Amino acid sequence: MEPHAAVPKRIVSKGLFDLGQGLLLEDLGQNLPWGCSTGTARLLLGPEHQRPDRETMVWNPVRCLDGLECHLTGKFLRDEPDERRRLRMVEFVPYEKLKAAVVPKYLLVRQHLVGLLGEPTLEQEPGDSVVGTFSRWDTEAYLVLWKVVSKRGLEHCVGQIWPKPLPGNYLEMMI
């Protein structure tokens, strides 16, 4: 048996590998590890398609989370001022769902995530509150959010994956 064959197929096929350790890049068969540098991310994913600031890198398309083809944004942050920037959060927006209306898109991807992660630990359903629509999966190793956000008067869906421990300013970045 080859060493890489020891990974159970069902875990790889679920697109999770070990979400507490990183995000499985399914097309590449590689794990994007939490805490990696921008250079390591480029080696795995290739050159970024956008670099809006020093902390953010964007790639298109990336297949992850059991087959979702996504627009993927990595946030590279410093936990301490003298540390190097490292991967601390990934945002994902599934491509094939982009043309759907917001609520059906939210519900479709939510159901996909329930199949991977189980029932959310906390959620707000569409139209129930002024808080907004979201589903949250909170474990000891990671936090996953799937939510509806409004930018420039337009609503769209976005997901976030955070490894734990969470950085001190993660609440600011979740909004």
C-alpha positions as CSV (number, residue, x, y, z in Angstrom):
1,M,0.0,0.0,0.0
2,E,1.3,3.4,-0.9
3,P,1.7,6.0,1.9
4,H,-0.8,8.4,0.5
5,A,-3.4,5.6,0.0
6,A,-3.7,5.4,3.8
7,V,-6.1,8.4,3.8
8,P,-9.6,7.0,3.9
9,K,-11.4,7.7,0.5
10,R,-14.6,8.8,2.2
11,I,-12.8,11.7,3.9
12,V,-11.2,12.9,0.7
13,S,-14.4,12.5,-1.2
14,K,-16.2,14.6,1.4
15,G,-13.8,17.5,0.6
16,L,-12.8,17.9,4.2
17,F,-9.5,16.0,4.6
18,D,-9.1,17.6,8.0
19,L,-10.7,21.0,8.0
20,G,-9.0,21.9,11.3
21,Q,-5.6,21.5,9.4
22,G,-6.5,23.2,6.2
23,L,-8.7,23.2,3.1
24,L,-8.5,20.3,0.6
25,L,-7.9,21.6,-2.9
26,E,-9.7,18.8,-4.7
27,D,-8.5,19.3,-8.2
28,L,-4.9,19.3,-7.0
29,G,-5.3,16.6,-4.3
30,Q,-3.4,18.9,-1.9
31,N,-4.3,20.5,1.4
32,L,-3.9,24.3,1.8
33,P,-2.7,24.4,5.4
34,W,-3.7,27.0,7.9
35,G,-0.9,29.2,8.9
36,C,0.9,28.9,5.5
37,S,2.7,31.8,4.0
38,T,1.6,33.6,0.8
39,G,4.5,31.9,-1.0
40,T,3.3,28.4,0.0
41,A,-0.2,29.3,-1.1
42,R,1.1,30.4,-4.5
43,L,3.1,27.1,-4.9
44,L,-0.1,25.1,-4.3
45,L,-2.7,27.3,-6.1
46,G,-0.5,29.1,-8.6
47,P,-0.4,32.9,-9.0
48,E,-3.3,34.7,-7.5
49,H,-5.8,36.3,-9.9
50,Q,-6.2,39.4,-7.6
51,R,-4.2,40.9,-4.8
52,P,-6.4,43.7,-3.5
53,D,-4.1,44.4,-0.5
54,R,-1.2,42.9,1.3
55,E,-3.4,40.6,3.4
56,T,-5.6,39.2,0.6
57,M,-5.1,36.8,-2.3
58,V,-7.9,35.7,-4.7
59,W,-7.9,32.5,-6.9
60,N,-10.5,31.4,-9.5
61,P,-11.7,28.6,-9.9
62,V,-10.8,26.3,-7.0
63,R,-12.7,23.1,-6.3
64,C,-13.2,22.4,-2.6
65,L,-15.8,21.3,0.0
66,D,-16.9,18.2,-1.9
67,G,-17.0,19.5,-5.4
68,L,-17.9,23.2,-5.0
69,E,-16.1,25.2,-7.7
70,C,-15.4,28.4,-5.9
71,H,-14.0,31.9,-6.1
72,L,-11.5,31.5,-3.1
73,T,-10.1,34.4,-1.1
74,G,-7.4,33.8,1.5
75,K,-6.7,36.3,4.3
76,F,-3.1,36.3,5.5
77,L,-2.9,38.0,8.9
78,R,-0.4,38.6,11.7
79,D,-1.4,37.4,15.2
80,E,1.4,39.5,16.6
81,P,3.0,42.7,15.1
82,D,6.4,41.1,14.6
83,E,5.1,37.8,13.0
84,R,4.9,37.1,9.3
85,R,1.5,37.1,7.7
86,R,-0.1,33.6,7.5
87,L,-3.3,32.1,6.3
88,R,-5.9,32.7,8.9
89,M,-9.2,32.6,7.0
90,V,-10.6,31.5,3.6
91,E,-13.8,33.0,2.0
92,F,-15.5,30.9,-0.7
93,V,-18.3,31.8,-3.2
94,P,-19.5,28.9,-5.3
95,Y,-19.5,29.6,-9.0
96,E,-22.2,27.3,-10.2
97,K,-24.7,29.0,-7.8
98,L,-23.9,32.6,-8.7
99,K,-26.7,33.1,-11.1
100,A,-29.4,31.8,-8.7
101,A,-31.5,34.2,-6.6
102,V,-30.0,34.8,-3.2
103,V,-32.3,32.8,-1.0
104,P,-32.4,29.7,-3.2
105,K,-28.6,29.9,-3.6
106,Y,-28.2,30.2,0.2
107,L,-30.5,27.2,0.9
108,L,-28.9,25.0,-1.8
109,V,-25.3,25.6,-0.6
110,R,-26.5,25.3,3.1
111,Q,-27.9,21.9,2.3
112,H,-24.6,20.9,0.7
113,L,-22.7,22.0,3.8
114,V,-25.2,20.1,6.1
115,G,-24.3,17.0,4.1
116,L,-20.6,17.6,4.9
117,L,-20.6,19.1,8.4
118,G,-23.9,18.0,9.9
119,E,-26.6,20.4,11.2
120,P,-25.4,24.0,12.0
121,T,-24.7,24.8,15.6
122,L,-26.4,28.2,15.2
123,E,-28.5,29.7,12.4
124,Q,-30.9,32.4,11.3
125,E,-33.2,31.4,8.5
126,P,-34.1,33.7,5.6
127,G,-36.6,36.4,6.5
128,D,-36.7,35.7,10.2
129,S,-34.8,38.6,11.6
130,V,-32.9,41.9,11.0
131,V,-29.8,40.1,12.1
132,G,-29.4,38.5,8.7
133,T,-29.4,35.0,7.2
134,F,-26.6,32.7,8.3
135,S,-25.6,29.2,9.2
136,R,-22.7,28.5,11.6
137,W,-20.8,25.3,12.3
138,D,-18.6,25.7,15.3
139,T,-16.2,22.9,16.4
140,E,-13.1,22.8,18.5
141,A,-10.9,22.9,15.4
142,Y,-12.7,25.3,13.1
143,L,-15.6,27.7,12.5
144,V,-17.6,27.7,9.2
145,L,-20.0,30.4,8.3
146,W,-22.4,30.5,5.3
147,K,-24.3,33.8,5.1
148,V,-26.1,36.4,3.1
149,V,-24.3,39.8,3.0
150,S,-25.2,43.1,1.5
151,K,-22.7,45.2,-0.4
152,R,-23.5,48.3,-2.3
153,G,-27.2,47.5,-2.0
154,L,-26.9,44.1,-3.5
155,E,-27.2,40.8,-1.6
156,H,-25.0,37.8,-2.2
157,C,-23.9,34.7,-0.4
158,V,-20.4,34.1,1.0
159,G,-18.8,31.4,3.2
160,Q,-15.9,31.7,5.6
161,I,-13.7,29.1,7.2
162,W,-11.7,30.0,10.2
163,P,-9.2,27.6,12.0
164,K,-9.1,27.9,15.8
165,P,-7.9,29.6,17.8
166,L,-9.7,32.6,16.2
167,P,-7.7,35.8,15.9
168,G,-8.6,38.6,18.2
169,N,-10.1,40.7,15.4
170,Y,-12.1,37.9,13.7
171,L,-15.5,39.5,14.6
172,E,-14.6,42.6,12.6
173,M,-13.8,40.5,9.6
174,M,-17.0,38.4,9.8
175,I,-19.2,41.4,9.1
